[in-house]
């Protein structure tokens, strides 16, 4: 077994190698970088062609009697046209999201996203299995880990991973979990604009005080962030953007133009996924060609630079509108910005660069490769964490994650490991039983998914919750951790203002060896922990749906036909049977079948009930 030691101040796990890598986990492409001879370097693949790994995962269908396998990156990208339903892309857009968050954009994905009619995290169906965005992102991270280990000839176990500045707590935690599942100890989650600024050397000098705009236009997402950098500390003053706007939309505009110009039937083209992907890839090639040329011509299609710029002008205008909003939110004008940095491959489009420079009334910097700038900055942040840049301020951090126990004995992390302290964070919960008056809040410390593997710090009971239907009470749990490591946990029911709190002082009553073991265990057991969590969450979800289904059948018996009633009962029975077993994919399939069948029945019941309620009443 490899030997580990623990750096208590940094809360970091140290293996044989002290090297910490920087990872840009992107929507379209991902890459990994490290510090070589004092300079950040992005890792190229074994062919030495490109630093970019397409953020694409392909599941190879298994032949009879054999297990399938997974392709990541360029090999997976080739399958977009030949096997699109088993090829997953843009998974970053789904991180930390429920189906309700993404249902309006479902048509953008060539693969199946599952609607479970709940607020739980979205799942993707591939063949007969169900995957979370965390599992799929972990496959991309594993590929990056393999890539850097092959180049350096050593094991890499620690990383800094970047996320957009607007990512919320759930999305950041999902990114941490993906890293852990890939066998990486994620020491920091760093905002992408902060990383980009570091790559330009901004903020490394403590005397460097300036306000920076980072314009980040990638393949699938756009955001602009306004940063105030003072004494080596980065503060995000404002961020604005669109998680469904990027170079892919430029390509789509070209595709739509060609469909109209050459008289294609759009519906037929959409139905033929292979042909539509080929057309999309050619549109992408046209876009790249027009970066340095005035005309694109292939065997089948042609496009001028003037036509292209006219097509994408409305999209570019939307990004400039976001820049205006970000400045307005920060109470600044373009003249208050000292530096504008371009990030993302789509900023290579001349119209984009020209428009950004015109809006901010200054040169937009793209001297560092815009595809690599975030990963290079992450590598610099990693070098700071490794203690190689002494002048950069590092705030104290929490050595282990802190959270509470939720249904089924799951650990819900509220304050992730390596969070800067002092800090205050909160999250909202609700009850799971009708009329529940008391709620036990048990606080745990550790990195495992089940509380039984973590360390209990204390517990208290929130009493006197007004009796309501399950799901209605709004209970906010707040963690306040001061600079001395004293944790105060507050629970408050927001409708009634009932509250309770506990103070925990035992945070550091744990040896370095114990902490090292907890961190080791979390990484070594990440796969089994995730499987256990997925099964428990599936069972919890199934039980919630079963309760709802039983109520539905009781309340709407008279409006269902005999066949509908019997079929629904059979599907409910199948789900109840699956929930009693230990196959999370079987549970998910049963949930999907029940929801798919009952959704139109529920809509009909709602319409009829509203009609009854409105009888004899006037509107107006």
URGI-V777582 format. One record per residue. RES is the residue in one letter. BURIAL is + if it has 16 or more other C-alpha atoms within 10 Angstrom, else -. Layout:
# URGI-V777582
<<RES	BURIAL> <RES	BURIAL>>
This chain:
# URGI-V777582
<<X	-> <X	-> <X	-> <X	-> <X	+> <X	+> <X	-> <X	+> <X	-> <X	+> <X	+> <X	+> <X	+> <X	+> <X	+> <X	-> <X	-> <X	-> <X	+> <X	+> <X	+> <X	+> <X	+> <X	+> <X	+> <X	+> <X	+> <X	+> <X	+> <X	+> <X	+> <X	+> <X	+> <X	+> <X	+> <X	-> <X	-> <X	-> <X	-> <X	+> <X	+> <X	+> <X	+> <X	+> <X	+> <X	-> <X	-> <X	-> <X	-> <X	-> <X	+> <X	+> <X	+> <X	+> <X	+> <X	+> <X	+> <X	+> <X	+> <X	+> <X	-> <X	-> <X	-> <X	-> <X	-> <X	-> <X	-> <X	-> <X	-> <X	-> <X	+> <X	+> <X	+> <X	-> <X	-> <X	+> <X	+> <X	-> <X	+> <X	+> <X	+> <X	-> <X	+> <X	+> <X	+> <X	+> <X	+> <X	+> <X	+> <X	+> <X	+> <X	+> <X	+> <X	+> <X	+> <X	+> <X	+> <X	+> <X	+> <X	-> <X	-> <X	-> <X	-> <X	-> <X	-> <X	-> <X	-> <X	-> <X	-> <X	+> <X	+> <X	+> <X	+> <X	+> <X	+> <X	+> <X	-> <X	-> <X	-> <X	+> <X	+> <X	+> <X	+> <X	+> <X	+> <X	+> <X	-> <X	-> <X	-> <X	+> <X	-> <X	+> <X	+> <X	+> <X	+> <X	+> <X	+> <X	+> <X	+> <X	+> <X	+> <X	+> <X	+> <X	+> <X	+> <X	+> <X	+> <X	+> <X	-> <X	-> <X	-> <X	-> <X	-> <X	-> <X	-> <X	+> <X	+> <X	+> <X	+> <X	+> <X	+> <X	+> <X	+> <X	+> <X	+> <X	+> <X	-> <X	-> <X	+> <X	-> <X	+> <X	+> <X	+> <X	+> <X	+> <X	+> <X	+> <X	+> <X	+> <X	+> <X	+> <X	+> <X	+> <X	+> <X	+> <X	+> <X	+> <X	+> <X	+> <X	+> <X	+> <X	+> <X	+> <X	+> <X	+> <X	+> <X	+> <X	+> <X	+> <X	+> <X	-> <X	+> <X	+> <X	+> <X	-> <X	-> <X	-> <X	-> <X	+> <X	+> <X	+> <X	+> <X	+> <X	+> <X	+> <X	+> <X	+> <X	+> <X	+> <X	+> <X	+> <X	+> <X	+> <X	+> <X	+> <X	+> <X	+> <X	+> <X	+> <X	+> <X	-> <X	+> <X	+> <X	+> <X	-> <X	+> <X	+> <X	+> <X	+> <X	+> <X	+> <X	-> <X	+> <X	-> <X	+> <X	+> <X	+> <X	+> <X	+> <X	+> <X	+> <X	+> <X	+> <X	+> <X	+> <X	-> <X	+> <X	+> <X	-> <X	-> <X	-> <X	-> <X	-> <X	-> <X	-> <X	-> <X	-> <X	-> <X	-> <X	-> <X	-> <X	-> <X	+> <X	+> <X	-> <X	+> <X	+> <X	-> <X	+> <X	+> <X	+> <X	+> <X	+> <X	+> <X	-> <X	+> <X	+> <X	+> <X	+> <X	+> <X	-> <X	-> <X	-> <X	-> <X	+> <X	+> <X	-> <X	-> <X	-> <X	-> <X	-> <X	-> <X	+> <X	-> <X	+> <X	-> <X	-> <X	+> <X	+> <X	-> <X	+> <X	+> <X	-> <X	-> <X	+> <X	+> <X	-> <X	-> <X	+> <X	+> <X	-> <X	+> <X	+> <X	+> <X	+> <X	+> <X	+> <X	-> <X	-> <X	+> <X	-> <X	-> <X	-> <X	+> <X	-> <X	-> <X	+> <X	-> <X	+> <X	+> <X	+> <X	+> <X	+> <X	+> <X	+> <X	+> <X	+> <X	+> <X	+> <X	-> <X	+> <X	+> <X	+> <X	-> <X	+> <X	+> <X	-> <X	-> <X	-> <X	+> <X	-> <X	-> <X	-> <X	+> <X	+> <X	+> <X	-> <X	+> <X	-> <X	+> <X	+> <X	+> <X	+> <X	+> <X	+> <X	+> <X	+> <X	+> <X	+> <X	+> <X	+> <X	+> <X	+> <X	+> <X	+> <X	+> <X	-> <X	-> <X	-> <X	-> <X	-> <X	+> <X	-> <X	-> <X	-> <X	+> <X	+> <X	+> <X	+> <X	+> <X	+> <X	+> <X	+> <X	+> <X	+> <X	-> <X	-> <X	-> <X	-> <X	+> <X	+> <X	+> <X	+> <X	+> <X	+> <X	+> <X	+> <X	+> <X	+> <X	+> <X	+> <X	+> <X	-> <X	-> <X	-> <X	-> <X	-> <X	-> <X	-> <X	-> <X	+> <X	+> <X	-> <X	-> <X	-> <X	+> <X	-> <X	-> <X	+> <X	-> <X	+> <X	+> <X	+> <X	+> <X	+> <X	+> <X	+> <X	+> <X	+> <X	+> <X	+> <X	-> <X	+> <X	+> <X	+> <X	+> <X	+> <X	+> <X	+> <X	+> <X	-> <X	+> <X	-> <X	-> <X	+> <X	-> <X	-> <X	-> <X	-> <X	-> <X	-> <X	-> <X	+> <X	+> <X	+> <X	+> <X	+> <X	+> <X	+> <X	+> <X	+> <X	-> <X	-> <X	-> <X	+> <X	+> <X	+> <X	+> <X	+> <X	+> <X	+> <X	+> <X	+> <X	-> <X	-> <X	-> <X	-> <X	-> <X	+> <X	+> <X	+> <X	+> <X	+> <X	-> <X	-> <X	-> <X	+> <X	-> <X	-> <X	-> <X	-> <X	-> <X	-> <X	-> <X	+> <X	+> <X	-> <X	+> <X	+> <X	+> <X	-> <X	+> <X	+> <X	+> <X	+> <X	+> <X	+> <X	-> <X	+> <X	+> <X	-> <X	+> <X	+> <X	+> <X	+> <X	+> <X	+> <X	+> <X	+> <X	+> <X	+> <X	+> <X	+> <X	-> <X	+> <X	+> <X	-> <X	-> <X	+> <X	-> <X	-> <X	-> <X	-> <X	-> <X	-> <X	-> <X	-> <X	-> <X	-> <X	-> <X	-> <X	-> <X	-> <X	-> <X	-> <X	-> <X	-> <X	+> <X	+> <X	-> <X	+> <X	+> <X	-> <X	+> <X	+> <X	+> <X	-> <X	+> <X	+> <X	-> <X	-> <X	-> <X	-> <X	+> <X	+> <X	+> <X	+> <X	+> <X	+> <X	+> <X	+> <X	+> <X	+> <X	+> <X	+> <X	-> <X	-> <X	+> <X	-> <X	-> <X	+> <X	-> <X	-> <X	-> <X	+> <X	-> <X	-> <X	-> <X	-> <X	-> <X	-> <X	-> <X	-> <X	-> <X	-> <X	-> <X	-> <X	-> <X	-> <X	->>
